Structures are given as structure tokens and as C-alpha cells.
Amino acid sequence: MADTRRPLSPHLQVYKWQVQMMTSILHRATGIVLALGGAIIVWGLMALAAGSDAFAAFTACAGSPLGLLVLFGWTWALAYHLCNGIRHLVQDTGAGYAIPQFVRSSWLSVIGSVVITLLVWGYVLTTGGAA
């Protein structure tokens, strides 16, 4: 007879949280956020094409505290997905599968994305948001 106290498949209660698990989940989540954030880009482009009044409404919304928070989060999602995507490309060559390398590259993806986001927003805020 089978032991019915044991789960049929591994689940989150079985595993302890590790950086590798976190980066995998974040990679999927940031992909979804980037897809949804594409709607903001489309809104901005449509407002730009619609004229100065529509674009002023868009910039007022994007420049609000909530809008800036959303744009900051979207920037981090883009930076993280980029860094982790590069990590996956390196792993596709067969490199970086040893556990110490895997953990190190996972942390580098997280830290690198934070650094990139801060650099981008530091530039944006010091130049007044102008290109």
C-alpha cells in the first residue's frame, strides 16, 4: 500500500526557498509585467499621435506619484528580465550549471537589475526626464 501522508508531487511546502527558485518565478512574473506594461507604451504613443492635449493628459498621469511608481517598477522588470535572460543564454551554452555558479549568477541578475534601474532613474531624475 502506498503511503498516503506523502505528497504525490513536490510542492512549495517540500522545498525551502532558494535564490534559484526566486529568480525563476521572478523571470516569469517580469515577463508578464513587461507584456502588460507594453499597454502603457502604446497609450503614450497613441497620446503623442493624438495631439498635445492627449499627450499632456498622458504625461500628467505618468508624472503622478503612482505613475512614477509604475514606471519605476516597469523599469526594474525590464532590467531584471534582461539580466536574467542573459544568464539563461549563458546557461544555454552549457556553462554555469554548477550550484555555486548558479547561485552566484542568480544573485548577479537581481543585483544587476537593481543597479541598472537606479542608474536609469538617476539619469532620468537628474536630467528632468528629458531625453
Salt bridges, closest charged atoms under 4 A:
ASP3 OD1 - ARG5 NE 3.40
